[in-house]
Amino acid sequence: MKKLTYFLFFMPFVISCTSGSKNAEKNIQLIEGYIQSVENLDYQTMESLLDDNYLGLGPSYGDSINKEAAVENWKYLVDNLYESIKYNRSRNAAVSVYDGENQGDWVSNWAELTIHYKNTEDSVTIWANSIYQLKDGKILKSYTFYNEADALRQLGYTFIDLND
């Protein structure tokens, strides 16, 4: 009886959110192509994979960017800051949400990223999680999470408490 109760409790979650989407493989390939464009510092391919209504959120609460600003930001970073970006231990999972506010196809990417900076020996290694909502073969929305303070600490920044 206890197993039946658990099964009945979790069944609505399994029905409303499943990784068995017929588009799962295609969606993962789209995100792998996007990741490859990031590693290649290829903002033109990045731009082609973003929907015109793209919205990027994160890493901090309240951060948001549209497609035009995201592409301009990447152009600046490629030209002025990043020597290379490498996704290590990158893993993807696809899921389809069939109802509610977040209805649609999603791919989540977990990775260890190593970023090398131009004109310096500096680099950082961070854990990052990006969650992408896909629509009509494009990235409609992304949520990106990583520890900005850890990256800054690796670059030699020191945090001080101004209240002391």
Phi and psi restraints in degrees (value plus and minus 20) as a CYANA .aco file:
   2 LYS   PHI     -82.0   -42.0
   2 LYS   PSI     -61.6   -21.6
   3 LYS   PHI     -84.4   -44.4
   3 LYS   PSI     -59.3   -19.3
   4 LEU   PHI     -84.6   -44.6
   4 LEU   PSI     -59.6   -19.6
   5 THR   PHI     -82.4   -42.4
   5 THR   PSI     -66.2   -26.2
   6 TYR   PHI     -81.1   -41.1
   6 TYR   PSI     -64.6   -24.6
   7 PHE   PHI     -79.0   -39.0
   7 PHE   PSI     -67.2   -27.2
   8 LEU   PHI     -86.8   -46.8
   8 LEU   PSI     -53.4   -13.4
   9 PHE   PHI     -87.5   -47.5
   9 PHE   PSI     -63.9   -23.9
  10 PHE   PHI    -107.1   -67.1
  10 PHE   PSI     -33.4     6.6
  11 MET   PHI     -76.5   -36.5
  11 MET   PSI     -64.0   -24.0
  12 PRO   PHI     -80.6   -40.6
  12 PRO   PSI     -53.6   -13.6
  13 PHE   PHI     -88.4   -48.4
  13 PHE   PSI     -60.4   -20.4
  14 VAL   PHI     -86.7   -46.7
  14 VAL   PSI     -58.9   -18.9
  15 ILE   PHI     -90.8   -50.8
  15 ILE   PSI     -61.7   -21.7
  16 SER   PHI    -101.9   -61.9
  16 SER   PSI     -34.7     5.3
  17 CYS   PHI    -166.5  -126.5
  17 CYS   PSI      89.3   129.3
  18 THR   PHI    -158.0  -118.0
  18 THR   PSI     129.5   169.5
  19 SER   PHI    -111.4   -71.4
  19 SER   PSI     -14.4    25.6
  20 GLY   PHI    -105.7   -65.7
  20 GLY   PSI       2.0    42.0
  21 SER   PHI     -80.3   -40.3
  21 SER   PSI     122.1   162.1
  22 LYS   PHI     -88.0   -48.0
  22 LYS   PSI     -36.2     3.8
  23 ASN   PHI    -116.8   -76.8
  23 ASN   PSI     -18.7    21.3
  24 ALA   PHI     -76.2   -36.2
  24 ALA   PSI     -69.1   -29.1
  25 GLU   PHI     -84.4   -44.4
  25 GLU   PSI     -63.2   -23.2
  26 LYS   PHI     -83.6   -43.6
  26 LYS   PSI     -60.2   -20.2
  27 ASN   PHI     -86.7   -46.7
  27 ASN   PSI     -61.3   -21.3
  28 ILE   PHI     -84.0   -44.0
  28 ILE   PSI     -59.4   -19.4
  29 GLN   PHI     -82.4   -42.4
  29 GLN   PSI     -57.8   -17.8
  30 LEU   PHI     -81.2   -41.2
  30 LEU   PSI     -66.6   -26.6
  31 ILE   PHI     -88.6   -48.6
  31 ILE   PSI     -57.8   -17.8
  32 GLU   PHI     -82.5   -42.5
  32 GLU   PSI     -55.8   -15.8
  33 GLY   PHI     -86.1   -46.1
  33 GLY   PSI     -58.8   -18.8
  34 TYR   PHI     -85.1   -45.1
  34 TYR   PSI     -64.8   -24.8
  35 ILE   PHI     -81.2   -41.2
  35 ILE   PSI     -61.6   -21.6
  36 GLN   PHI     -81.6   -41.6
  36 GLN   PSI     -59.0   -19.0
  37 SER   PHI     -86.3   -46.3
  37 SER   PSI     -54.0   -14.0
  38 VAL   PHI     -85.5   -45.5
  38 VAL   PSI     -67.1   -27.1
  39 GLU   PHI     -82.8   -42.8
  39 GLU   PSI     -52.8   -12.8
  40 ASN   PHI    -104.9   -64.9
  40 ASN   PSI     -20.0    20.0
  41 LEU   PHI      34.3    74.3
  41 LEU   PSI      18.6    58.6
  42 ASP   PHI    -122.5   -82.5
  42 ASP   PSI      63.9   103.9
  43 TYR   PHI     -90.2   -50.2
  43 TYR   PSI     -38.1     1.9
  44 GLN   PHI     -89.9   -49.9
  44 GLN   PSI     -61.9   -21.9
  45 THR   PHI     -88.5   -48.5
  45 THR   PSI     -60.0   -20.0
  46 MET   PHI     -73.9   -33.9
  46 MET   PSI     -67.9   -27.9
  47 GLU   PHI     -79.5   -39.5
  47 GLU   PSI     -61.1   -21.1
  48 SER   PHI     -88.0   -48.0
  48 SER   PSI     -42.0    -2.0
  49 LEU   PHI    -112.7   -72.7
  49 LEU   PSI     -28.3    11.7
  50 LEU   PHI    -113.3   -73.3
  50 LEU   PSI     113.9   153.9
  51 ASP   PHI     -84.5   -44.5
  51 ASP   PSI     131.0   171.0
  52 ASP   PHI     -79.3   -39.3
  52 ASP   PSI     -46.6    -6.6
  53 ASN   PHI    -118.5   -78.5
  53 ASN   PSI       1.9    41.9
  54 TYR   PHI     -75.5   -35.5
  54 TYR   PSI     120.9   160.9
  55 LEU   PHI    -154.9  -114.9
  55 LEU   PSI     100.7   140.7
  56 GLY   PHI    -124.2   -84.2
  56 GLY   PSI     111.6   151.6
  57 LEU   PHI    -141.5  -101.5
  57 LEU   PSI     119.5   159.5
  58 GLY   PHI      82.6   122.6
  58 GLY   PSI     154.2   194.2
  59 PRO   PHI    -102.0   -62.0
  59 PRO   PSI     -41.4    -1.4
  60 SER   PHI    -112.2   -72.2
  60 SER   PSI     133.3   173.3
  61 TYR   PHI     -78.9   -38.9
  61 TYR   PSI     109.6   149.6
  62 GLY   PHI      74.9   114.9
  62 GLY   PSI     -33.5     6.5
  63 ASP   PHI     -92.1   -52.1
  63 ASP   PSI     111.2   151.2
  64 SER   PHI    -171.2  -131.2
  64 SER   PSI     133.2   173.2
  65 ILE   PHI    -171.8  -131.8
  65 ILE   PSI     121.6   161.6
  66 ASN   PHI    -114.4   -74.4
  66 ASN   PSI     159.3   199.3
  67 LYS   PHI     -80.4   -40.4
  67 LYS   PSI     -70.1   -30.1
  68 GLU   PHI     -78.9   -38.9
  68 GLU   PSI     -67.0   -27.0
  69 ALA   PHI     -87.9   -47.9
  69 ALA   PSI     -56.7   -16.7
  70 ALA   PHI     -83.1   -43.1
  70 ALA   PSI     -63.9   -23.9
  71 VAL   PHI     -86.1   -46.1
  71 VAL   PSI     -63.7   -23.7
  72 GLU   PHI     -81.9   -41.9
  72 GLU   PSI     -60.2   -20.2
  73 ASN   PHI     -81.7   -41.7
  73 ASN   PSI     -65.7   -25.7
  74 TRP   PHI     -83.6   -43.6
  74 TRP   PSI     -60.2   -20.2
  75 LYS   PHI     -77.7   -37.7
  75 LYS   PSI     -65.9   -25.9
  76 TYR   PHI     -82.5   -42.5
  76 TYR   PSI     -67.0   -27.0
  77 LEU   PHI     -83.2   -43.2
  77 LEU   PSI     -60.8   -20.8
  78 VAL   PHI     -86.8   -46.8
  78 VAL   PSI     -62.6   -22.6
  79 ASP   PHI     -93.8   -53.8
  79 ASP   PSI     -50.0   -10.0
  80 ASN   PHI    -141.6  -101.6
  80 ASN   PSI     -39.6     0.4
  81 LEU   PHI    -145.8  -105.8
  81 LEU   PSI     -71.4   -31.4
  82 TYR   PHI    -109.7   -69.7
  82 TYR   PSI     108.5   148.5
  83 GLU   PHI    -106.5   -66.5
  83 GLU   PSI     -63.0   -23.0
  84 SER   PHI    -180.6  -140.6
  84 SER   PSI     135.2   175.2
  85 ILE   PHI    -153.4  -113.4
  85 ILE   PSI     107.9   147.9
  86 LYS   PHI    -146.0  -106.0
  86 LYS   PSI     105.8   145.8
  87 TYR   PHI    -106.8   -66.8
  87 TYR   PSI      95.9   135.9
  88 ASN   PHI    -128.3   -88.3
  88 ASN   PSI     127.2   167.2
  89 ARG   PHI      33.2    73.2
  89 ARG   PSI      16.6    56.6
  90 SER   PHI     -97.3   -57.3
  90 SER   PSI     111.1   151.1
  91 ARG   PHI    -154.7  -114.7
  91 ARG   PSI     123.9   163.9
  92 ASN   PHI    -144.4  -104.4
  92 ASN   PSI     128.4   168.4
  93 ALA   PHI    -159.8  -119.8
  93 ALA   PSI     112.7   152.7
  94 ALA   PHI    -124.4   -84.4
  94 ALA   PSI     124.8   164.8
  95 VAL   PHI    -167.4  -127.4
  95 VAL   PSI     127.4   167.4
  96 SER   PHI    -135.2   -95.2
  96 SER   PSI     111.3   151.3
  97 VAL   PHI    -127.0   -87.0
  97 VAL   PSI     101.2   141.2
  98 TYR   PHI    -113.8   -73.8
  98 TYR   PSI     -30.0    10.0
  99 ASP   PHI    -174.0  -134.0
  99 ASP   PSI     147.8   187.8
 100 GLY   PHI      69.4   109.4
 100 GLY   PSI    -193.6  -153.6
 101 GLU   PHI     -80.9   -40.9
 101 GLU   PSI     -53.9   -13.9
 102 ASN   PHI    -123.2   -83.2
 102 ASN   PSI      10.3    50.3
 103 GLN   PHI     -79.5   -39.5
 103 GLN   PSI     117.3   157.3
 104 GLY   PHI     118.3   158.3
 104 GLY   PSI    -192.2  -152.2
 105 ASP   PHI    -116.6   -76.6
 105 ASP   PSI     116.0   156.0
 106 TRP   PHI    -152.9  -112.9
 106 TRP   PSI     128.4   168.4
 107 VAL   PHI    -151.6  -111.6
 107 VAL   PSI     112.0   152.0
 108 SER   PHI    -128.0   -88.0
 108 SER   PSI     114.7   154.7
 109 ASN   PHI    -139.6   -99.6
 109 ASN   PSI     107.5   147.5
 110 TRP   PHI    -132.5   -92.5
 110 TRP   PSI     113.1   153.1
 111 ALA   PHI    -175.2  -135.2
 111 ALA   PSI     136.4   176.4
 112 GLU   PHI    -118.3   -78.3
 112 GLU   PSI     102.0   142.0
 113 LEU   PHI    -129.1   -89.1
 113 LEU   PSI     117.7   157.7
 114 THR   PHI    -136.1   -96.1
 114 THR   PSI     103.8   143.8
 115 ILE   PHI    -137.1   -97.1
 115 ILE   PSI     104.8   144.8
 116 HIS   PHI    -126.2   -86.2
 116 HIS   PSI     118.5   158.5
 117 TYR   PHI    -121.2   -81.2
 117 TYR   PSI     130.7   170.7
 118 LYS   PHI     -88.5   -48.5
 118 LYS   PSI     130.3   170.3
 119 ASN   PHI      36.5    76.5
 119 ASN   PSI       9.1    49.1
 120 THR   PHI    -180.8  -140.8
 120 THR   PSI     147.2   187.2
 121 GLU   PHI    -112.6   -72.6
 121 GLU   PSI     -19.4    20.6
 122 ASP   PHI     -88.8   -48.8
 122 ASP   PSI     122.3   162.3
 123 SER   PHI    -172.3  -132.3
 123 SER   PSI     140.5   180.5
 124 VAL   PHI    -154.1  -114.1
 124 VAL   PSI     132.7   172.7
 125 THR   PHI    -145.7  -105.7
 125 THR   PSI     104.8   144.8
 126 ILE   PHI    -152.5  -112.5
 126 ILE   PSI     136.2   176.2
 127 TRP   PHI    -110.4   -70.4
 127 TRP   PSI     112.4   152.4
 128 ALA   PHI    -154.6  -114.6
 128 ALA   PSI     125.4   165.4
 129 ASN   PHI    -149.5  -109.5
 129 ASN   PSI     103.5   143.5
 130 SER   PHI    -142.6  -102.6
 130 SER   PSI     116.0   156.0
 131 ILE   PHI    -139.8   -99.8
 131 ILE   PSI     103.9   143.9
 132 TYR   PHI    -134.5   -94.5
 132 TYR   PSI     111.5   151.5
 133 GLN   PHI    -117.7   -77.7
 133 GLN   PSI     111.5   151.5
 134 LEU   PHI    -134.0   -94.0
 134 LEU   PSI     125.8   165.8
 135 LYS   PHI    -171.0  -131.0
 135 LYS   PSI     105.9   145.9
 136 ASP   PHI      33.3    73.3
 136 ASP   PSI      22.2    62.2
 137 GLY   PHI      54.9    94.9
 137 GLY   PSI      -0.9    39.1
 138 LYS   PHI    -154.3  -114.3
 138 LYS   PSI     142.8   182.8
 139 ILE   PHI    -107.7   -67.7
 139 ILE   PSI      95.3   135.3
 140 LEU   PHI    -108.8   -68.8
 140 LEU   PSI     -58.2   -18.2
 141 LYS   PHI    -170.0  -130.0
 141 LYS   PSI     129.2   169.2
 142 SER   PHI    -161.2  -121.2
 142 SER   PSI     125.5   165.5
 143 TYR   PHI    -137.7   -97.7
 143 TYR   PSI     107.2   147.2
 144 THR   PHI    -144.3  -104.3
 144 THR   PSI     111.8   151.8
 145 PHE   PHI    -147.2  -107.2
 145 PHE   PSI     107.9   147.9
 146 TYR   PHI    -179.4  -139.4
 146 TYR   PSI     145.9   185.9
 147 ASN   PHI    -110.2   -70.2
 147 ASN   PSI      77.1   117.1
 148 GLU   PHI     -81.2   -41.2
 148 GLU   PSI     -58.7   -18.7
 149 ALA   PHI     -83.3   -43.3
 149 ALA   PSI     -57.3   -17.3
 150 ASP   PHI     -84.2   -44.2
 150 ASP   PSI     -63.1   -23.1
 151 ALA   PHI     -81.5   -41.5
 151 ALA   PSI     -64.2   -24.2
 152 LEU   PHI     -84.6   -44.6
 152 LEU   PSI     -60.3   -20.3
 153 ARG   PHI     -80.6   -40.6
 153 ARG   PSI     -62.3   -22.3
 154 GLN   PHI     -84.1   -44.1
 154 GLN   PSI     -46.0    -6.0
 155 LEU   PHI    -106.0   -66.0
 155 LEU   PSI     -19.9    20.1
 156 GLY   PHI      80.6   120.6
 156 GLY   PSI     -16.5    23.5
 157 TYR   PHI     -92.1   -52.1
 157 TYR   PSI     126.3   166.3
 158 THR   PHI    -136.6   -96.6
 158 THR   PSI     112.8   152.8
 159 PHE   PHI    -115.8   -75.8
 159 PHE   PSI     114.2   154.2
 160 ILE   PHI    -144.4  -104.4
 160 ILE   PSI     128.9   168.9
 161 ASP   PHI    -111.9   -71.9
 161 ASP   PSI      93.2   133.2
 162 LEU   PHI     -93.2   -53.2
 162 LEU   PSI     -29.8    10.2
 163 ASN   PHI    -106.6   -66.6
 163 ASN   PSI     -27.0    13.0
